[in-house]
């Protein structure tokens, strides 16, 4: 492994720690290294809430030693004025001699301009190191600026013979504690969790992160609820002042139901209806989430929502978690509908990862980049 790859891996690892906490900005990792010795002079990642960015914090940690050093960064440094000055200004002022950048930022306010400004300032700029890994980490930011919506990670749990629920009313436990811990980690790295009203009413979930040391990382909870049937007595409504909860509904929702939820601290927003399907317009709903600054969305709804997302081509990553349980001839509710099964088997997705969580197996599929 080259020294450059070693330090870029460190920068990527730093950036991953902040996933789910920095929206609307990407979680960018930065490492300042002394040339020749390989001594690390400063490290940082984008702070919670998206500011300050990782580059100026790492440069400040390096201080005067940054002059003549190399900066490793997981995404092109910003070159536009926002709530903070451009990162390119801080880099040029620091005297950094070389920047190794994993990925050009597709944000039209940057889009290569950051790299060009650094080169014009006399900085040697190299791009593309570990590009695929950086694109995976920054998929939320990339999807939001190119598609106008958050990147969506669909999680589906199923039995060994392909069902997500038993035929009867009893609850079916499919996965074990190790897999459940992985789900909570996915939640911690998401900006928001998405479910439909069917799952909210059937399971009455809390949708929080319950891992040691990460209890403050619970993301925004989003419920798709066409007719505003979420009960004020539900866990989601009763805990909305502790963990933010957003319900997306349509104009057909009764005003009294809206008032009851809002009195508990639930935010209720209206989105367009899908006249053909009789529910919420999913592309419009995700576009509204993108306008709010959300970049990473984890969907934990049931097969009906998963199928609708597949039909609308809104899935960017899908993880199938298969437990050891089999329902046998009695069967149950299939975990994969025809649209989702066809999408995963076709050329839109590729298998990206296989993991084992105790007796459970997880296969992750990623959308092919064009």
C-alpha positions in Angstrom: 0.0 0.0 0.0 1.4 3.4 -0.9 1.7 6.2 1.6 -1.0 8.2 -0.3 -3.4 5.3 0.0 -2.7 4.9 3.7 -3.5 8.5 4.5 -6.5 8.6 2.2 -7.9 5.6 4.0 -7.5 7.5 7.2 -9.3 10.5 5.8 -12.2 8.3 4.6 -12.4 6.6 8.0 -12.6 10.1 9.7 -15.3 11.2 7.3 -17.4 8.0 7.9 -17.6 8.8 11.6 -19.8 11.8 10.9 -22.2 10.2 8.4 -25.7 11.1 9.5 -24.7 14.1 11.5 -23.5 16.7 9.0 -26.4 17.2 6.6 -27.0 19.3 4.5 -23.2 19.1 4.0 -21.2 16.0 3.2 -19.0 14.5 6.0 -15.5 15.2 4.6 -12.4 13.7 6.2 -9.1 15.6 6.0 -5.5 14.7 7.0 -2.4 16.9 6.9 0.9 15.1 6.5 4.5 16.2 6.6 6.2 15.1 3.4 9.2 12.8 3.7 8.6 11.8 7.3 4.9 10.8 7.0 4.2 12.5 10.3 0.5 13.4 10.7 0.2 17.1 11.5 -3.6 17.4 11.8 -6.8 15.4 11.2 -10.4 16.4 11.2 -13.8 15.8 9.6 -16.8 18.0 9.0 -18.4 19.0 12.3 -21.9 18.1 13.5 -24.4 20.2 11.6 -22.1 20.6 8.7 -19.8 23.4 9.9 -16.9 23.9 10.1 -15.7 21.8 7.3 -12.9 19.3 7.8 -10.2 21.0 5.9 -9.8 24.2 7.9 -10.0 22.3 11.2 -7.2 19.9 10.1 -5.1 22.9 8.9 -5.6 24.8 12.1 -4.4 21.7 14.0 -1.3 21.6 11.9 -0.6 25.3 12.3 2.5 26.7 10.7 3.7 23.1 10.1 1.2 22.9 7.3 3.4 25.0 5.1 4.9 22.7 2.4 2.8 19.7 3.7 0.3 17.5 1.9 -3.5 17.6 2.5 -5.5 14.4 1.9 -9.2 15.1 1.5 -12.1 12.9 0.6 -14.0 15.4 -1.5 -13.0 18.4 -3.6 -12.6 21.5 -1.3 -15.4 24.0 -1.6 -14.7 27.2 -3.6 -17.8 29.2 -2.9 -18.9 31.5 -0.1 -21.6 30.1 2.1 -22.0 30.5 5.9 -18.2 29.9 6.0 -15.4 31.0 3.7 -14.3 28.7 1.0 -12.0 25.9 2.0 -9.8 26.7 -0.9 -8.9 30.1 0.7 -7.9 28.3 3.9 -5.7 25.8 2.0 -4.0 28.5 0.0 -3.4 30.7 3.1 -1.9 27.7 5.0 0.9 27.2 2.5 -0.1 23.6 1.7 2.1 22.4 -1.2 0.1 19.4 -2.4 -3.5 18.3 -2.2 -4.6 14.7 -2.8 -8.4 14.7 -3.4 -10.4 11.5 -3.8 -13.4 12.9 -5.7 -14.6 15.9 -7.7 -17.6 17.5 -6.1 -20.6 17.4 -8.5 -22.2 20.4 -6.8 -22.4 23.0 -9.6 -21.1 25.6 -7.2 -17.8 23.6 -7.1 -17.6 21.0 -9.9 -13.8 21.2 -10.5 -13.5 24.9 -9.6 -12.0 24.1 -6.2 -9.2 22.0 -7.8 -8.6 24.7 -10.5 -8.3 27.5 -7.9 -5.7 25.5 -6.0 -3.7 24.8 -9.1 -3.8 28.4 -10.0 -2.5 29.2 -6.5 0.5 27.0 -7.1 -0.7 23.9 -5.2 0.0 20.5 -6.8 -3.4 18.8 -7.0 -3.9 15.0 -7.6 -7.4 13.6 -7.9 -9.1 10.2 -8.1 -7.3 8.3 -5.4 -9.8 5.8 -3.9 -12.5 7.4 -5.9 -15.0 4.5 -5.6 -14.7 4.4 -1.9 -15.2 8.1 -1.6 -18.2 8.0 -4.0 -19.8 5.3 -1.8 -19.3 7.4 1.3 -20.5 10.6 -0.3 -23.4 9.0 -2.2 -25.9 11.0 -0.2 -24.4 14.3 -1.1 -23.9 13.2 -4.7 -27.5 12.0 -5.1 -28.9 15.2 -3.6 -27.0 17.5 -5.9 -27.5 15.4 -9.0 -31.0 14.0 -8.5 -32.5 16.4 -6.0 -33.3 13.8 -3.4 -31.5 11.9 -0.6 -29.8 8.6 -1.4 -32.1 5.8 -0.2 -30.8 2.6 1.5 -33.6 0.0 1.7 -33.3 -2.6 4.4 -35.3 -5.9 3.9 -35.4 -8.7 6.5 -36.6 -12.1 5.3 -36.8 -15.7 6.4 -34.7 -18.3 4.7 -37.7 -19.1 2.4 -38.3 -15.5 1.5 -41.0 -14.2 3.8 -41.1 -11.0 5.9 -44.1 -11.9 8.1 -46.2 -14.9 9.0 -49.7 -15.4 7.7 -51.2 -14.9 11.1 -51.3 -11.9 13.5 -48.3 -13.1 15.6 -45.0 -11.1 15.3 -42.2 -12.9 13.5 -38.7 -12.4 14.7 -36.4 -12.9 11.7 -32.9 -11.7 12.7 -30.7 -12.0 15.7 -29.0 -9.5 18.0 -25.9 -9.1 15.8 -27.9 -8.2 12.7 -30.1 -5.9 14.8 -26.9 -4.1 16.0 -25.9 -3.6 12.3 -29.3 -2.1 11.6 -28.9 0.3 14.4 -25.5 1.3 13.0 -27.1 2.0 9.6 -29.6 4.2 11.4 -26.8 6.1 13.2 -25.2 6.8 9.8 -28.5 8.0 8.2 -30.0 11.5 8.2 -33.5 10.1 8.5 -35.4 6.8 8.7 -38.4 6.3 6.4 -41.4 4.0 7.0 -45.0 3.9 5.9 -48.1 4.2 8.0 -48.7 0.5 7.7 -45.5 -0.3 9.5 -46.1 2.5 12.0 -49.5 1.1 13.0 -48.6 -2.6 12.9 -45.2 -2.4 14.8 -45.5 0.9 16.8 -41.7 1.2 16.4 -39.4 3.7 18.1 -36.9 3.9 15.2 -34.1 5.1 17.5 -30.4 4.1 17.7 -29.9 1.9 20.7 -26.2 1.1 20.7 -23.8 1.9 23.6 -22.3 5.3 23.0 -24.5 6.2 20.1 -27.8 6.9 21.8 -27.4 10.6 20.7 -27.3 9.6 17.0 -31.0 8.8 16.4 -31.9 10.4 13.0 -35.1 12.2 12.0 -38.0 9.8 11.8 -40.2 10.1 8.7 -43.6 8.5 8.2 -45.5 8.4 4.9 -49.2 8.8 6.0 -51.6 9.7 3.2 -54.7 10.1 5.4 -52.8 11.0 8.7 -53.7 7.9 10.6 -50.7 7.9 12.9 -52.1 7.7 16.4 -51.2 10.3 19.0 -50.7 7.4 21.4 -48.0 5.8 19.2 -44.4 5.7 20.4 -43.4 7.9 17.4 -45.8 10.7 18.4 -45.3 10.5 22.2 -41.5 10.8 21.8 -41.4 13.4 19.1 -40.1 16.1 21.4 -37.1 13.8 22.2 -36.5 12.4 18.7 -37.7 14.6 15.8 -40.5 13.1 13.8 -41.9 14.2 10.5 -45.1 13.0 9.0 -45.6 13.5 5.2 -49.3 13.6 4.3 -51.6 14.9 1.6 -54.3 17.5 1.4 -56.9 14.9 2.1 -55.7 14.5 5.7 -58.2 15.7 8.4 -57.2 19.0 10.1 -58.0 17.6 13.6 -55.5 14.8 13.1 -52.8 17.3 12.1 -53.5 19.5 15.2 -53.4 16.4 17.5 -50.0 15.4 16.2 -48.5 18.9 16.1 -49.6 19.4 19.7 -47.2 16.6 20.6 -44.3 18.1 18.7 -44.7 16.1 15.5 -44.0 18.1 12.3 -46.6 17.5 9.7 -45.9 18.5 6.1 -48.1 18.2 3.0 -46.8 16.6 -0.2 -48.5 15.9 -3.5 -50.7 12.8 -3.9 -50.2 10.1 -6.5 -53.5 10.2 -8.3 -53.0 6.9 -10.0 -51.8 4.9 -7.0 -54.0 6.7 -4.5 -51.2 7.4 -2.1 -48.3 9.8 -1.7 -46.2 10.8 -4.7 -42.9 9.2 -3.7 -40.6 11.2 -6.0 -42.2 14.4 -4.8 -41.9 13.3 -1.2 -38.2 12.5 -1.5 -37.6 15.7 -3.4 -39.1 17.6 -0.5 -36.7 15.8 1.9 -33.8 16.8 -0.4 -35.0 20.4 -0.2 -34.7 20.1 3.6 -31.1 19.2 3.2 -31.4 15.5 3.9 -28.8 13.4 2.1 -29.0 9.8 3.5 -32.4 8.1 4.0 -32.7 4.6 5.4 -36.0 2.9 4.6 -37.3 0.3 7.1 -40.9 0.0 5.9 -42.6 -3.1 4.8 -42.8 -4.8 1.4 -45.5 -2.5 0.1 -43.3 0.6 0.5 -40.3 -1.3 -0.8 -42.2 -2.3 -3.9 -43.4 1.3 -4.5 -39.9 2.6 -4.1 -38.6 0.0 -6.6 -41.4 0.9 -9.1 -40.4 4.6 -8.8 -36.7 3.8 -9.2 -35.8 5.5 -5.9 -33.6 2.9 -4.4 -29.8 3.4 -4.4 -28.7 0.7 -2.0 -30.6 -2.4 -0.9 -29.5 -4.8 1.9 -31.3 -8.1 2.2 -30.8 -9.6 5.6 -31.8 -13.3 5.6 -32.4 -15.1 8.9 -32.3 -18.9 9.6 -36.1 -19.2 10.2 -38.3 -20.9 7.6 -42.1 -20.6 7.6 -42.5 -23.8 5.5 -45.7 -24.7 3.6 -47.8 -22.3 5.7 -45.9 -19.4 4.1 -46.6 -15.8 4.8 -46.1 -12.3 3.3 -43.3 -12.3 0.6 -40.4 -10.0 1.4 -39.7 -9.1 -2.2 -42.4 -7.9 -4.6 -41.9 -8.4 -8.4 -40.6 -4.9 -9.1 -37.9 -5.1 -6.4 -36.9 -8.6 -7.3 -36.6 -7.7 -11.0 -34.6 -4.6 -10.1 -32.1 -6.5 -8.0 -31.7 -9.2 -10.6 -31.3 -6.8 -13.5 -28.4 -4.6 -14.6 -29.4 -1.5 -12.5 -27.8 -3.0 -9.4 -24.6 -4.9 -8.6 -23.8 -7.0 -5.5 -21.4 -4.9 -3.4 -21.0 -6.7 -0.1 -21.7 -10.0 1.7 -21.6 -10.1 5.5 -22.4 -12.7 8.1 -24.1 -11.6 11.4 -24.1 -14.8 13.5 -26.8 -17.0 11.9 -27.9 -14.2 9.6 -26.6 -13.3 6.2 -26.7 -9.8 4.7 -26.2 -9.0 1.0 -25.9 -5.4 -0.1 -26.7 -4.3 -3.6 -25.7 -0.9 -5.0 -27.0 1.1 -7.9 -24.6 0.9 -10.8 -23.1 4.4 -11.5 -23.4 5.8 -14.9 
